[in-house]
């Protein structure tokens, strides 16, 4: 099998798993690889505007049934559930932006001012991101979906099933996490969740539109 065929086989075997086995568990080594693929994912301006909460507390997992209807199948068997948070505060003037470039990337003062000006112009003039908190959160959420896709693909490559979860009451979930001391509502919001485990069902037939129907070549 060629590398091209191997890659496409992985994508054909990946689907949104609805029934997970309670007998087979994801190993710590495989989970670390999946989480590392999220950490190493690309993001706009390399800002990494995310945080990942690995939900293992059984009492909390049970509480999630109240406001995360889309996670019920996963809660009934998936080994792991990851809550992906997106930052609300990433602007050129934010302390997070300065920390990312000055302390983490260790750029010079001149380089920092240049990237700050470029980033601010990008946010303010090109994408109109500085209009309100919601636009900033939506931008950050788009970045988290890159990490989400990478995690699910890596999981599929390792023979692990997954399910992206958007079916939850955002306000109730955020309040719950905030009350538990796990979420600073001034900094983060819940973007999406994803579960990992092993299927306990037959994979449904994968149906997609033909490439010719979704691809237009501009020459």
Protein Blocks (a to p, Z undefined) as FASTA:
>chain_A
ZZklmmmmmmmmgccdfbdcfkbccdfklmmmmmmmmmmpccehhlopacddddfbfklm
mmmmmmmmklmmmmnmpfbdcdddddfkbcfkbmklmmmmmmmnopafklmmmmmmmmmm
mmmmmnopmmpmklmmmmmmmmmmmmmmmmmmmmmmnopacdddfbbcfklmmmmmmmno
pacfklbccfbdcddddddbdcdddddddfklmcccdZZ
